[in-house]
């Protein structure tokens, strides 16, 4: 299957967008929810208070926006590239997640966890050397 250089570039660009904005959105949501604190929604007033705190959190809105960008990029790239290429290639986002968790959320990442992230990223390199599309159009 012939895959043009411009389509290669668009594929790599959108996977890059996915790798940045997916983990960023999740980290922002995590940070926003930690600021809100543990949630108790046993009564309607508690549920409304919880919803109010979520809807007024700028961090949570930034997380939602980042995840919307991720979702749009994911839909676009899947319109021309194989899922079996996009999903493994975008798995480098696990590395980005660990980096963001370490630097933005100040989480401790153990050496064993870093090794797992490294193995995932090495797998992404293998997948990246295969054609993004192996099937015909449609």
C-alpha positions as CSV (number, residue, x, y, z in Angstrom):
1,X,0.0,0.0,0.0
2,X,1.4,3.4,-1.1
3,X,1.5,6.0,1.8
4,X,2.5,9.5,0.7
5,X,5.1,11.5,2.6
6,X,2.6,14.2,3.4
7,X,0.3,11.6,5.0
8,X,3.3,10.2,7.0
9,X,3.9,13.8,8.3
10,X,0.2,14.3,9.2
11,X,0.1,10.9,10.9
12,X,3.2,11.7,13.0
13,X,2.0,15.2,13.8
14,X,-1.4,14.0,15.0
15,X,0.2,11.2,17.1
16,X,2.5,13.8,18.6
17,X,-0.6,15.9,19.5
18,X,-2.2,12.8,21.0
19,X,1.0,12.0,23.0
20,X,1.1,15.6,24.5
21,X,-2.6,16.4,25.0
22,X,-3.9,13.1,26.3
23,X,-1.5,12.8,29.3
24,X,-1.7,16.6,29.9
25,X,-5.5,16.4,30.1
26,X,-5.4,13.5,32.5
27,X,-2.7,15.2,34.7
28,X,-4.8,18.4,34.8
29,X,-7.9,16.5,35.7
30,X,-6.0,14.7,38.4
31,X,-4.6,17.9,39.8
32,X,-8.0,19.6,39.7
33,X,-9.7,16.7,41.5
34,X,-7.0,16.5,44.2
35,X,-7.6,20.2,44.9
36,X,-11.3,19.6,45.2
37,X,-10.6,16.8,47.6
38,X,-12.4,13.6,48.5
39,X,-16.0,13.6,47.3
40,X,-19.1,12.7,49.3
41,X,-22.3,12.7,47.3
42,X,-24.6,10.9,49.6
43,X,-27.3,13.7,49.5
44,X,-28.5,16.0,46.7
45,X,-26.9,19.1,48.3
46,X,-23.5,17.4,48.5
47,X,-23.8,16.3,44.9
48,X,-24.7,19.9,43.8
49,X,-21.8,21.3,45.9
50,X,-19.4,18.7,44.2
51,X,-20.7,19.6,40.8
52,X,-20.4,23.3,41.5
53,X,-16.7,22.9,42.6
54,X,-16.0,20.9,39.4
55,X,-17.6,23.4,37.1
56,X,-15.8,26.3,38.6
57,X,-12.3,24.7,38.5
58,X,-10.1,26.2,35.8
59,X,-7.7,23.3,36.1
60,X,-10.5,20.8,35.3
61,X,-11.6,22.9,32.3
62,X,-8.1,22.9,31.0
63,X,-8.0,19.1,31.4
64,X,-11.2,18.8,29.5
65,X,-10.0,21.0,26.7
66,X,-6.7,19.1,26.4
67,X,-8.6,15.8,26.3
68,X,-11.0,17.2,23.6
69,X,-7.9,18.1,21.5
70,X,-6.6,14.6,22.0
71,X,-9.9,13.1,21.0
72,X,-10.1,15.2,17.8
73,X,-6.5,14.2,16.8
74,X,-7.3,10.6,17.5
75,X,-10.4,10.7,15.3
76,X,-8.6,12.4,12.5
77,X,-5.6,10.1,12.4
78,X,-7.8,7.0,12.6
79,X,-9.6,8.2,9.4
80,X,-6.6,7.2,7.4
81,X,-4.2,5.1,9.5
82,X,-4.7,1.6,10.9
83,X,-5.8,1.3,14.5
84,X,-3.1,-1.3,14.9
85,X,-0.5,1.4,14.1
86,X,-2.1,4.4,15.9
87,X,-2.7,2.8,19.2
88,X,0.7,1.3,19.8
89,X,2.5,4.4,18.3
90,X,0.5,6.7,20.6
91,X,1.5,4.5,23.6
92,X,4.6,6.7,24.1
93,X,2.0,8.8,26.0
94,X,2.7,6.5,28.9
95,X,6.2,7.9,29.1
96,X,4.8,11.4,28.9
97,X,2.3,10.5,31.7
98,X,5.1,9.4,33.9
99,X,7.1,12.5,33.2
100,X,4.2,14.8,33.8
101,X,3.2,13.0,37.0
102,X,6.8,13.3,38.3
103,X,7.3,17.0,37.4
104,X,3.8,18.5,37.8
105,X,2.2,16.3,40.4
106,X,5.5,15.5,42.2
107,X,4.8,11.8,42.3
108,X,7.7,9.4,43.0
109,X,8.3,7.1,40.0
110,X,10.1,4.0,41.1
111,X,13.0,2.6,38.9
112,X,10.9,-0.5,38.1
113,X,8.1,1.8,36.8
114,X,10.7,3.8,34.7
115,X,11.9,0.4,33.3
116,X,8.3,-0.5,32.3
117,X,7.9,2.9,30.6
118,X,11.2,2.5,28.7
119,X,10.0,-0.9,27.4
120,X,6.8,0.6,26.2
121,X,8.7,3.4,24.4
122,X,11.0,0.8,22.8
123,X,7.9,-1.0,21.5
124,X,6.7,2.3,20.0
125,X,10.0,2.6,18.1
126,X,9.4,-0.9,16.6
127,X,5.8,0.0,15.6
128,X,7.0,3.3,14.2
129,X,9.1,1.5,11.6
130,X,6.0,-0.1,10.0
131,X,3.6,1.4,7.5
132,X,0.8,3.4,9.1
133,X,-1.7,1.8,6.8
134,X,-1.8,-1.8,5.5
135,X,-5.4,-1.9,4.3
136,X,-7.2,-0.3,1.3
137,X,-9.3,2.8,1.6
138,X,-12.7,2.5,3.4
